[in-house]
Every structure is written in structure tokens, then in C-alpha cells.
Amino acid sequence: MDKCPGSGNIRTPIPSLKKCPRCGEEVEIWSDELKVKCIGCGDVVFEENTPSCIEWCQCARECVGEEKYNRLIKAKSG
């Protein structure tokens, strides 16, 4: 199966920096993560909740892999 270009940042994650809303510490969050713990204060920093192909594409499980698919679906559902 050819891989969808829209899932590239999920299959091969890239980092970005976000500021903790509680203490202002910069935390690194990867494109395949929905939340991380702040190293400064221990609060949880969330990635913006943008729609992802894993939510609607019937090939997502095969495209990104079973383990990553299950982890992301579980994290999105709560």
C-alpha cells in the first residue's frame, strides 16, 4: 500500500516547541503526540486538537501502524 502524504507527520514525527500555559516553560511535543508533561511544573500541555486522517480515513490503521493508530485514537477519545 502506498502511504498517504497526509500521514507523514504521524508516521515520521517531527518536534515542535510549545509554551506551558501554567509556568511558561517551553516543552517539546512531537507531531504524533497529543499531550506531554511539562518539565517545569508537571502540568499537562496539550497539542492543538486539529482533525487528523486517523479519525476518518478507512486506511489509517494500515497506513500509520496498529500500535500508533490505537494510541492516537485512545488519546483523542479521552
N, CA, C and O of each residue as an XYZ file, in Angstrom:
312
protein
N       0.834     -1.179      0.000
C       0.000      0.000      0.000
C       0.880      1.244      0.000
O       1.841      1.326      0.765
N       0.558      2.206     -0.849
C       1.258      3.486     -0.840
C       0.827      4.257      0.390
O      -0.320      4.164      0.828
N       1.750      5.012      0.940
C       1.466      5.794      2.137
C       0.881      7.146      1.743
O       1.329      7.765      0.778
N      -0.098      7.592      2.478
C      -0.739      8.886      2.248
C       0.207     10.003      2.680
O       0.783      9.923      3.764
N       0.382     11.037      1.869
C       1.256     12.137      2.272
C       0.705     12.899      3.475
O       1.468     13.569      4.171
N      -0.583     12.816      3.732
C      -1.184     13.499      4.871
C      -0.822     12.887      6.210
O      -0.979     13.530      7.248
N      -0.340     11.655      6.201
C       0.016     10.990      7.458
C       1.516     11.036      7.728
O       1.990     10.397      8.666
N       2.254     11.766      6.939
C       3.707     11.818      7.074
C       4.190     12.241      8.450
O       5.138     11.659      8.975
N       3.551     13.251      9.046
C       3.965     13.727     10.364
C       3.554     12.776     11.479
O       4.022     12.909     12.609
N       2.698     11.832     11.178
C       2.342     10.805     12.156
C       3.300      9.626     12.032
O       3.795      9.110     13.033
N       3.556      9.204     10.794
C       4.463      8.075     10.574
C       5.903      8.424     10.913
O       6.621      7.609     11.492
N       6.333      9.641     10.553
C       7.679     10.129     10.852
C       7.527     11.435     11.616
O       7.534     12.508     11.013
N       7.389     11.358     12.930
C       7.096     12.536     13.738
C       8.186     13.601     13.689
O       9.372     13.308     13.543
N       7.737     14.847     13.816
C       8.647     15.978     13.909
C       8.336     16.742     15.204
O       7.180     16.804     15.625
N       9.360     17.320     15.832
C       9.131     18.030     17.090
C       8.734     19.490     16.871
O       9.057     20.092     15.847
N       8.034     20.034     17.848
C       7.780     21.468     17.889
C       7.817     21.893     19.354
O       7.699     21.062     20.254
N       7.977     23.170     19.578
C       8.024     23.695     20.948
C       6.727     24.423     21.251
O       6.217     25.183     20.428
N       6.202     24.181     22.440
C       5.004     24.870     22.920
C       5.312     25.408     24.302
O       6.100     24.825     25.047
N       4.687     26.523     24.639
C       4.844     27.079     25.980
C       3.783     26.498     26.896
O       2.609     26.396     26.540
N       4.224     26.125     28.071
C       3.293     25.646     29.086
C       2.410     26.825     29.507
O       2.925     27.883     29.868
N       1.091     26.650     29.464
C       0.218     27.760     29.851
C       0.283     28.085     31.343
O      -0.127     29.168     31.763
N       0.786     27.170     32.125
C       0.853     27.381     33.580
C       2.125     28.131     34.003
O       2.052     29.110     34.747
N       3.302     27.663     33.522
C       4.559     28.250     34.004
C       5.384     28.939     32.913
O       6.359     29.624     33.222
N       5.008     28.768     31.646
C       5.730     29.416     30.556
C       6.939     28.658     30.052
O       7.583     29.099     29.100
N       7.269     27.524     30.665
C       8.395     26.688     30.222
C       8.117     26.172     28.805
O       6.985     25.807     28.486
N       9.149     26.142     27.960
C       8.988     25.547     26.636
C       9.094     24.041     26.753
O      10.021     23.523     27.377
N       8.146     23.336     26.153
C       8.166     21.876     26.158
C       8.160     21.383     24.716
O       7.579     22.004     23.826
N       8.812     20.272     24.518
C       8.871     19.669     23.189
C       7.716     18.686     23.056
O       7.519     17.818     23.907
N       6.957     18.836     21.975
C       5.868     17.910     21.685
C       6.030     17.453     20.241
O       6.268     18.260     19.342
N       5.899     16.157     20.036
C       6.087     15.583     18.705
C       4.754     15.531     17.976
O       3.696     15.484     18.604
N       4.807     15.539     16.653
C       3.595     15.600     15.837
C       2.708     14.359     15.978
O       1.569     14.368     15.513
N       3.205     13.304     16.604
C       2.361     12.126     16.834
C       1.914     12.033     18.296
O       1.440     10.985     18.735
N       2.065     13.122     19.046
C       1.632     13.174     20.445
C       0.502     14.186     20.581
O       0.445     15.169     19.842
N      -0.383     13.941     21.518
C      -1.469     14.873     21.768
C      -1.262     15.658     23.054
O      -1.874     16.707     23.256
N      -0.388     15.139     23.933
C      -0.105     15.838     25.181
C       1.242     15.395     25.725
O       1.702     14.286     25.454
N       1.871     16.282     26.500
C       3.132     15.976     27.177
C       3.106     16.624     28.550
O       2.347     17.562     28.794
N       3.936     16.116     29.439
C       4.044     16.668     30.780
C       5.130     17.734     30.773
O       6.227     17.507     30.262
N       4.826     18.896     31.340
C       5.785     19.992     31.414
C       6.906     19.623     32.381
O       6.649     19.161     33.493
N       8.145     19.828     31.952
C       9.281     19.514     32.817
C       9.473     20.579     33.892
O      10.179     20.352     34.874
N       8.842     21.748     33.707
C       8.980     22.818     34.680
C       8.050     22.671     35.880
O       8.478     22.791     37.028
N       6.763     22.409     35.599
C       5.778     22.389     36.681
C       4.991     21.091     36.787
O       4.257     20.889     37.755
N       5.136     20.211     35.803
C       4.428     18.938     35.848
C       3.024     18.983     35.270
O       2.351     17.954     35.209
N       2.565     20.163     34.842
C       1.248     20.287     34.237
C       1.254     19.607     32.864
O       2.316     19.402     32.275
N       0.083     19.264     32.365
C      -0.028     18.634     31.052
C      -0.231     19.718     30.000
O      -1.098     20.580     30.144
N       0.571     19.670     28.945
C       0.475     20.597     27.823
C      -0.119     19.817     26.663
O       0.391     18.762     26.286
N      -1.202     20.343     26.096
C      -1.911     19.662     25.014
C      -1.558     20.263     23.658
O      -1.357     21.471     23.527
N      -1.487     19.398     22.662
C      -1.349     19.850     21.279
C      -2.715     20.372     20.845
O      -3.743     19.933     21.361
N      -2.724     21.294     19.911
C      -3.996     21.787     19.393
C      -4.780     20.615     18.834
O      -4.212     19.740     18.180
N      -6.058     20.592     19.081
C      -6.897     19.483     18.637
C      -7.334     19.700     17.193
O      -8.454     20.135     16.924
N      -6.425     19.386     16.270
C      -6.732     19.519     14.856
C      -7.182     18.172     14.310
O      -6.674     17.134     14.734
N      -8.123     18.175     13.380
C      -8.572     16.898     12.804
C      -7.413     16.148     12.162
O      -6.504     16.751     11.591
N      -7.459     14.860     12.264
C      -6.406     14.011     11.729
C      -7.025     12.930     10.865
O      -8.165     12.522     11.089
N      -6.280     12.472      9.885
C      -6.781     11.427      8.992
C      -7.101     10.141      9.746
O      -7.886      9.322      9.267
N      -6.504      9.955     10.916
C      -6.793      8.724     11.660
C      -8.250      8.672     12.110
O      -8.768      7.599     12.417
N      -8.907      9.821     12.151
C     -10.297      9.882     12.585
C     -11.290      9.533     11.483
O     -12.412      9.124     11.783
N     -10.912      9.681     10.226
C     -11.883      9.461      9.158
C     -11.431      8.529      8.045
O     -12.275      7.996      7.325
N     -10.152      8.315      7.881
C      -9.676      7.501      6.761
C      -9.755      6.014      7.095
O      -9.235      5.575      8.121
N     -10.397      5.253      6.241
C     -10.537      3.818      6.485
C      -9.224      3.057      6.341
O      -9.145      1.894      6.739
N      -8.201      3.683      5.784
C      -6.889      3.046      5.636
C      -5.902      3.471      6.718
O      -4.752      3.033      6.705
N      -6.331      4.314      7.651
C      -5.422      4.894      8.642
C      -4.697      3.846      9.472
O      -3.494      3.968      9.704
N      -5.392      2.841      9.913
C      -4.780      1.809     10.764
C      -3.606      1.149     10.036
O      -2.539      0.949     10.617
N      -3.809      0.822      8.790
C      -2.747      0.187      7.993
C      -1.637      1.192      7.653
O      -0.459      0.835      7.616
N      -2.017      2.428      7.411
C      -1.064      3.444      6.976
C      -0.078      3.834      8.082
O       1.128      3.884      7.842
N      -0.581      4.109      9.290
C       0.303      4.576     10.355
C       0.770      3.453     11.273
O       1.692      3.644     12.066
N       0.149      2.295     11.173
C       0.522      1.158     12.008
C      -0.441      0.975     13.162
O      -0.963      1.942     13.717
N      -0.666     -0.264     13.510
C      -1.646     -0.637     14.527
C      -1.392      0.032     15.882
O      -2.305      0.609     16.473
N      -0.161     -0.047     16.366
C       0.160      0.488     17.696
C      -0.058      2.000     17.767
O      -0.697      2.497     18.695
N       0.473      2.726     16.788
C       0.335      4.182     16.784
C      -1.127      4.582     16.583
O      -1.607      5.518     17.223
N      -1.826      3.886     15.710
C      -3.242      4.166     15.475
C      -4.036      4.018     16.770
O      -4.803      4.909     17.132
N      -3.857      2.900     17.467
C      -4.596      2.651     18.707
C      -4.263      3.693     19.777
O      -5.154      4.151     20.493
N      -2.991      4.069     19.891
C      -2.580      5.072     20.881
C      -3.232      6.421     20.596
O      -3.724      7.080     21.512
N      -3.238      6.831     19.336
C      -3.807      8.132     18.975
C      -5.325      8.150     19.111
O      -5.889      9.143     19.571
N      -5.990      7.075     18.721
C      -7.453      7.012     18.859
C      -7.828      7.052     20.342
O      -8.777      7.737     20.723
N      -7.098      6.331     21.164
C      -7.376      6.319     22.597
C      -7.172      7.719     23.196
O      -7.988      8.173     23.998
N      -6.099      8.394     22.810
C      -5.807      9.727     23.336
C      -6.854     10.743     22.884
O      -7.217     11.635     23.650
N      -7.338     10.620     21.662
C      -8.345     11.568     21.148
C      -9.695     11.363     21.821
O     -10.468     12.309     21.973
N      -9.976     10.128     22.223
C     -11.283      9.862     22.825
C     -11.329     10.167     24.310
O     -12.378     10.028     24.940
N     -10.238     10.571     24.861
C     -10.304     10.992     26.243
C      -9.266     10.445     27.109
O      -9.237     10.744     28.303
